[in-house]
Amino acid sequence: MADPQLGERTCAFVIPRDDTRPRLGILKAFLRDRGLAAFKLPDQLALVTSLPHTAVGKVDKNRLRSGTYNG
């Protein structure tokens, strides 16, 4: 995700199930418990209703990186 100071920051784009409200701290603990390296943990959490896709059906990471996607 775009960041004015660092250029980019890691961000987890999450589509929540039902009425759940995931929290960044809980997500980080979940990932840490499964052995994910600390430098790979997300700095931010963005809740979205869907992910953007390219014309061939892949997740459009460029739109997510731009910070303008609010799906």
MODELLER restraints for C-alpha pairs under 7 A, 6 or more apart:
rsr = mdl.restraints
at = mdl.atoms
rsr.add(forms.Gaussian(group=physical.xy_distance, feature=features.Distance(at['CA:1:A'], at['CA:8:A']), mean=5.41, stdev=0.5))
rsr.add(forms.Gaussian(group=physical.xy_distance, feature=features.Distance(at['CA:1:A'], at['CA:9:A']), mean=5.35, stdev=0.5))
rsr.add(forms.Gaussian(group=physical.xy_distance, feature=features.Distance(at['CA:1:A'], at['CA:10:A']), mean=6.19, stdev=0.5))
rsr.add(forms.Gaussian(group=physical.xy_distance, feature=features.Distance(at['CA:1:A'], at['CA:11:A']), mean=5.92, stdev=0.5))
rsr.add(forms.Gaussian(group=physical.xy_distance, feature=features.Distance(at['CA:1:A'], at['CA:64:A']), mean=6.54, stdev=0.5))
rsr.add(forms.Gaussian(group=physical.xy_distance, feature=features.Distance(at['CA:1:A'], at['CA:65:A']), mean=4.30, stdev=0.5))
rsr.add(forms.Gaussian(group=physical.xy_distance, feature=features.Distance(at['CA:1:A'], at['CA:66:A']), mean=6.34, stdev=0.5))
rsr.add(forms.Gaussian(group=physical.xy_distance, feature=features.Distance(at['CA:1:A'], at['CA:67:A']), mean=5.63, stdev=0.5))
rsr.add(forms.Gaussian(group=physical.xy_distance, feature=features.Distance(at['CA:2:A'], at['CA:8:A']), mean=4.55, stdev=0.5))
rsr.add(forms.Gaussian(group=physical.xy_distance, feature=features.Distance(at['CA:2:A'], at['CA:9:A']), mean=6.42, stdev=0.5))
rsr.add(forms.Gaussian(group=physical.xy_distance, feature=features.Distance(at['CA:2:A'], at['CA:65:A']), mean=5.82, stdev=0.5))
rsr.add(forms.Gaussian(group=physical.xy_distance, feature=features.Distance(at['CA:2:A'], at['CA:66:A']), mean=5.81, stdev=0.5))
rsr.add(forms.Gaussian(group=physical.xy_distance, feature=features.Distance(at['CA:2:A'], at['CA:67:A']), mean=5.68, stdev=0.5))
rsr.add(forms.Gaussian(group=physical.xy_distance, feature=features.Distance(at['CA:3:A'], at['CA:9:A']), mean=6.12, stdev=0.5))
rsr.add(forms.Gaussian(group=physical.xy_distance, feature=features.Distance(at['CA:9:A'], at['CA:43:A']), mean=6.35, stdev=0.5))
rsr.add(forms.Gaussian(group=physical.xy_distance, feature=features.Distance(at['CA:10:A'], at['CA:42:A']), mean=4.81, stdev=0.5))
rsr.add(forms.Gaussian(group=physical.xy_distance, feature=features.Distance(at['CA:10:A'], at['CA:43:A']), mean=5.26, stdev=0.5))
rsr.add(forms.Gaussian(group=physical.xy_distance, feature=features.Distance(at['CA:10:A'], at['CA:44:A']), mean=6.49, stdev=0.5))
rsr.add(forms.Gaussian(group=physical.xy_distance, feature=features.Distance(at['CA:11:A'], at['CA:42:A']), mean=4.97, stdev=0.5))
rsr.add(forms.Gaussian(group=physical.xy_distance, feature=features.Distance(at['CA:11:A'], at['CA:43:A']), mean=5.76, stdev=0.5))
rsr.add(forms.Gaussian(group=physical.xy_distance, feature=features.Distance(at['CA:11:A'], at['CA:44:A']), mean=4.61, stdev=0.5))
rsr.add(forms.Gaussian(group=physical.xy_distance, feature=features.Distance(at['CA:11:A'], at['CA:45:A']), mean=5.56, stdev=0.5))
rsr.add(forms.Gaussian(group=physical.xy_distance, feature=features.Distance(at['CA:11:A'], at['CA:46:A']), mean=6.93, stdev=0.5))
rsr.add(forms.Gaussian(group=physical.xy_distance, feature=features.Distance(at['CA:12:A'], at['CA:42:A']), mean=5.81, stdev=0.5))
rsr.add(forms.Gaussian(group=physical.xy_distance, feature=features.Distance(at['CA:12:A'], at['CA:44:A']), mean=6.35, stdev=0.5))
rsr.add(forms.Gaussian(group=physical.xy_distance, feature=features.Distance(at['CA:12:A'], at['CA:45:A']), mean=4.94, stdev=0.5))
rsr.add(forms.Gaussian(group=physical.xy_distance, feature=features.Distance(at['CA:12:A'], at['CA:46:A']), mean=6.16, stdev=0.5))
rsr.add(forms.Gaussian(group=physical.xy_distance, feature=features.Distance(at['CA:13:A'], at['CA:45:A']), mean=6.15, stdev=0.5))
rsr.add(forms.Gaussian(group=physical.xy_distance, feature=features.Distance(at['CA:13:A'], at['CA:46:A']), mean=4.84, stdev=0.5))
rsr.add(forms.Gaussian(group=physical.xy_distance, feature=features.Distance(at['CA:13:A'], at['CA:47:A']), mean=5.93, stdev=0.5))
rsr.add(forms.Gaussian(group=physical.xy_distance, feature=features.Distance(at['CA:13:A'], at['CA:48:A']), mean=6.56, stdev=0.5))
rsr.add(forms.Gaussian(group=physical.xy_distance, feature=features.Distance(at['CA:14:A'], at['CA:46:A']), mean=6.18, stdev=0.5))
rsr.add(forms.Gaussian(group=physical.xy_distance, feature=features.Distance(at['CA:14:A'], at['CA:47:A']), mean=5.00, stdev=0.5))
rsr.add(forms.Gaussian(group=physical.xy_distance, feature=features.Distance(at['CA:14:A'], at['CA:48:A']), mean=5.98, stdev=0.5))
rsr.add(forms.Gaussian(group=physical.xy_distance, feature=features.Distance(at['CA:15:A'], at['CA:47:A']), mean=5.88, stdev=0.5))
rsr.add(forms.Gaussian(group=physical.xy_distance, feature=features.Distance(at['CA:15:A'], at['CA:48:A']), mean=5.21, stdev=0.5))
rsr.add(forms.Gaussian(group=physical.xy_distance, feature=features.Distance(at['CA:15:A'], at['CA:49:A']), mean=5.51, stdev=0.5))
rsr.add(forms.Gaussian(group=physical.xy_distance, feature=features.Distance(at['CA:15:A'], at['CA:50:A']), mean=6.43, stdev=0.5))
rsr.add(forms.Gaussian(group=physical.xy_distance, feature=features.Distance(at['CA:16:A'], at['CA:22:A']), mean=6.96, stdev=0.5))
rsr.add(forms.Gaussian(group=physical.xy_distance, feature=features.Distance(at['CA:16:A'], at['CA:47:A']), mean=6.88, stdev=0.5))
rsr.add(forms.Gaussian(group=physical.xy_distance, feature=features.Distance(at['CA:24:A'], at['CA:44:A']), mean=6.80, stdev=0.5))
rsr.add(forms.Gaussian(group=physical.xy_distance, feature=features.Distance(at['CA:24:A'], at['CA:45:A']), mean=5.74, stdev=0.5))
rsr.add(forms.Gaussian(group=physical.xy_distance, feature=features.Distance(at['CA:28:A'], at['CA:41:A']), mean=6.21, stdev=0.5))
rsr.add(forms.Gaussian(group=physical.xy_distance, feature=features.Distance(at['CA:48:A'], at['CA:70:A']), mean=6.73, stdev=0.5))
rsr.add(forms.Gaussian(group=physical.xy_distance, feature=features.Distance(at['CA:48:A'], at['CA:71:A']), mean=5.12, stdev=0.5))
rsr.add(forms.Gaussian(group=physical.xy_distance, feature=features.Distance(at['CA:49:A'], at['CA:71:A']), mean=5.47, stdev=0.5))
rsr.add(forms.Gaussian(group=physical.xy_distance, feature=features.Distance(at['CA:50:A'], at['CA:71:A']), mean=5.48, stdev=0.5))
rsr.add(forms.Gaussian(group=physical.xy_distance, feature=features.Distance(at['CA:51:A'], at['CA:59:A']), mean=6.55, stdev=0.5))
rsr.add(forms.Gaussian(group=physical.xy_distance, feature=features.Distance(at['CA:51:A'], at['CA:71:A']), mean=6.53, stdev=0.5))
rsr.add(forms.Gaussian(group=physical.xy_distance, feature=features.Distance(at['CA:52:A'], at['CA:59:A']), mean=5.82, stdev=0.5))
rsr.add(forms.Gaussian(group=physical.xy_distance, feature=features.Distance(at['CA:52:A'], at['CA:60:A']), mean=5.37, stdev=0.5))
rsr.add(forms.Gaussian(group=physical.xy_distance, feature=features.Distance(at['CA:53:A'], at['CA:59:A']), mean=4.46, stdev=0.5))
rsr.add(forms.Gaussian(group=physical.xy_distance, feature=features.Distance(at['CA:53:A'], at['CA:60:A']), mean=4.74, stdev=0.5))
rsr.add(forms.Gaussian(group=physical.xy_distance, feature=features.Distance(at['CA:54:A'], at['CA:60:A']), mean=5.26, stdev=0.5))
rsr.add(forms.Gaussian(group=physical.xy_distance, feature=features.Distance(at['CA:63:A'], at['CA:69:A']), mean=5.99, stdev=0.5))
